[in-house]
Amino acid sequence: MKAPDKRCCGSGVCIINDAGECWCGQVWDGEKMSAPPLMSVRSKPSDPSPEFKDPKPGS
């Protein structure tokens, strides 16, 4: 059995991938496990990708 990951939040059940993301949704911020940052509406692209556009404009 391999040694426990030192990035664990203390629950003892953390499964952390190479990107520092745990199965529970927390992420490694370089110092501790914490909730991921929220995405604001302003940070989303204003024009959705072409595969999500209405194929028949005006209908």
C-alpha positions as CSV (number, residue, x, y, z in Angstrom):
1,M,0.0,0.0,0.0
2,K,1.4,3.4,-0.9
3,A,1.8,6.2,1.6
4,P,-1.1,8.6,2.1
5,D,-1.0,11.8,0.0
6,K,0.2,14.7,2.2
7,R,-2.3,16.9,0.4
8,C,-5.3,15.1,2.1
9,C,-7.7,17.5,3.8
10,G,-7.7,15.3,6.9
11,S,-10.6,13.1,6.1
12,G,-8.4,10.2,5.1
13,V,-10.4,9.5,2.0
14,C,-8.9,12.0,-0.5
15,I,-8.2,10.7,-4.0
16,I,-6.2,13.4,-5.7
17,N,-5.3,13.4,-9.4
18,D,-2.2,14.9,-11.0
19,A,-4.0,18.2,-11.4
20,G,-4.5,18.5,-7.7
21,E,-8.3,17.8,-7.9
22,C,-9.9,15.5,-5.3
23,W,-13.0,13.4,-6.0
24,C,-14.9,15.5,-3.5
25,G,-14.5,18.7,-5.5
26,Q,-11.7,20.3,-3.5
27,V,-8.5,21.4,-5.2
28,W,-4.9,21.8,-4.0
29,D,-4.1,25.5,-3.9
30,G,-0.4,25.0,-3.2
31,E,-0.8,25.1,0.5
32,K,-4.0,23.3,1.4
33,M,-7.1,21.6,0.0
34,S,-9.9,24.1,-0.6
35,A,-13.1,24.7,-2.6
36,P,-12.4,25.6,-6.2
37,P,-12.8,29.2,-7.2
38,L,-16.3,30.1,-8.5
39,M,-16.6,31.1,-12.2
40,S,-18.2,34.5,-12.6
41,V,-20.7,35.3,-15.3
42,R,-18.2,37.8,-16.8
43,S,-15.5,35.1,-17.2
44,K,-17.7,33.0,-19.5
45,P,-17.5,33.5,-23.3
46,S,-20.3,35.7,-24.6
47,D,-20.6,33.8,-27.9
48,P,-21.3,30.0,-27.4
49,S,-19.5,27.6,-29.6
50,P,-21.0,26.9,-33.0
51,E,-22.3,23.4,-32.1
52,F,-24.7,25.0,-29.6
53,K,-26.1,27.7,-31.9
54,D,-29.6,27.4,-33.3
55,P,-29.2,25.8,-36.7
56,K,-32.2,27.8,-38.0
57,P,-31.9,31.4,-37.0
58,G,-35.2,33.3,-36.8
59,S,-37.3,30.2,-36.3
